Amino acid sequence: MQHTSASLAINENADPTVRGDMERYFNVLAPEGAAYFQHTDEGADDMPAHIKSTLIGVSQTIPITNGHLNLGLWQGLYLCEHRDHACSRTIIVTLQGE
């Protein structure tokens, strides 16, 4: 992921409430508009987005089998957007092996 305010995660993907719970949890860890943040050049969500991206990470290693992502039964790949009004995002994919 070529951005500092978004991230990539693999997590539960069968129940949509997981995504909401994850977002609420990270919003408690890095709340928008916290008085202690100095980096707010692009708004109240600026520094919290950078923190969330650092905590979750911007890359994943995913096995591919017969041309398909080989994730677990309940797993999905999340593009986690941490900005309220984000622009387009770019993901670089590197394939290794045969």
N, C-alpha and C positions, 0 to 999 in steps of 0.2 A: 504494500500500500504506500503510495507516494504522498502521504499527507500526515500532518502532526495533530489533527483534530478528528480523526476517525480511526477505527481499528478493525481487525479481523479476529473472529473467535469461532470455535467449534463448541456447540452446546446442544442441549435438548431442543428438538425441533418438532415434536409431536404435539405438544400442548402450548398454545400461543400465550398462556399466562406466564410462562417462563420468561419470555422476552420482556414483558411489562415488569415483572418482579426484578429482573436484572437491571433494567433502566432505573427503577425507583431506588434500588440499593446503591448504584453508582452515583445517583443524584444526591444521596445522603453523604457519601464519601467525599464528593467534590461538588458542593452546592454552588449554583449560580449566584452571583452578586455578593459573595462572602466579603466582608470588609477587609480581610487580611490579604486578598489578592491585589497585587499591584499591576500585573499584566492584563489590562482590560482594553487594549487598543481597538479590538473589534467587537466589543460588547461584553456583557456580563457572563456570557457562555464561553469566552475566549480561553481563560486559564483552566476552568474545569474540563474543557474539551481536551486540552493538552495532557492533563493529569490522567483522564480516563484512557486516552490513547496509550500512555506509558504503562498503565496498570494492565490493560488487556493485551496490548501488543499489536504489531502491524504486519505480522507474517504468520503463516501456518505451513506445516508440512502435511500433505494429504496424499495417501496412496491412490493410484489410479489403476484399475484392473479392467481390461477389455474396453478401454476408452471411457470408463465411468468412474466418478469419485467413489472410492471404496470406504465410505464412512459407516459407522455402526448404525443399527436399525433405527435408533431414536435421534441420531446426530444430524445436525445441519450446520452449514457455514453461514455465519452472521457477518454482514458488513455493518459494523456498529457506527452509526453517525452520531457524533457528539455535539454538533452545532445545531442551533435552532433553525437557521436558514443557510444551509450549506449549498455549495456549488457542486458541479459534477466531480466525481472521484475517479482516480486511475489506479488500477491494480495491475502489477506486473506478474506474469506467470512464468516460472522457470521449470521446465521438464527435464528430468534426469533419468537415464536408463534406456531401455529398449522400447 
